[in-house]
Amino acid sequence: MNIEEMKARKRELGYTYAMIAEKSGVPVGTVQKVFGGFTKAPRYETLQAIEKALILPDISDMYYSTCDRGSESQEFKVKENAADYFADNGNYSIEDYEKFPEDFRVEMIDGFIYDMSGATIIHQIISSELHGRLYNYIRSRGGKCITGQAGTDFKLSKSDNRTVVQPDVYVICDHSILTRKRAEGAPTLAIEVLSPSTRKKDMTVKLNKYQETGVKEYWLVDYDKERILVYKFEDDEQLFTIYGIRDNVPVGIFDGDLKIDFAEIDDYIRSIDFAEDQDD
């Protein structure tokens, strides 16, 4: 089975990278690199393990258990079989989304399910650096806004039961959208750090969704292409501004009083002595 055949089989089964990693014993990062084409010459043993995981699916994959409720164990049947799990049918709803296992990260946009498999180290560094700067600014001024990172569900519109997203970094200044479970509304600022697997979604589908639902400001951090796109949806004169990866980028929701020095973040990343990527 070659890589393209493996990709087709992955789509047929509806497997995530994490599921393939668990079944094959191959690290999830290696699985992602193989399917993404980043590993040009994967080890034969690695390909064998992945192929075996794809050839011998477990029938239990047709079902996903949720937590026990009282004395009854609830199960969620994903269509007729696991092949439909990530099928682009657009029929999923908030009720379906809430039945996914908690450790299974997905987003749902207009009823379509999007896999949210593990992020790269650089992606996480950028997210953490941005969150830290926003957090320190807000707390140092006694601000009422709150900031957080990926993992928080945003049901962007109370009337839309088919969209739940998780921005990489966010700021919420309207506390009325907060519940103990999730945000029932749009963040004031949403930031997405682009990666090959999320680029198209973040730059099109999410962009339109954020604009439609009242996000005031949206950043797309494209480290690979060394640029930051800043959308201010309330600004009629200029839809977006492009900054370089070493620019000072003003945070519009704070009237430019806070500027993110991306040169500092870039210098920090460059200072790290990364080992060469290896096929484990």
Secondary structure by P-SEA (a helix, b strand, c coil): ccaaaaaaaaaaacccaaaaaaaacccaaaaaaaaacccccccaaaaaaaaaaaaccccccccccccccccbbbbbbccccccccccccccccaaaaaaccccccccccccbbbbbccccaaaaaaaaaaaaaaaaaaaaacccbbbbccccccccccccccbbbbbcccccccccccccccccccccbbbbbcccccccccccaaaaaaaaacccbbbbbcccccbbbbbccccccccccccccccccccccccccccccaaaaaaaaaaccccccccc
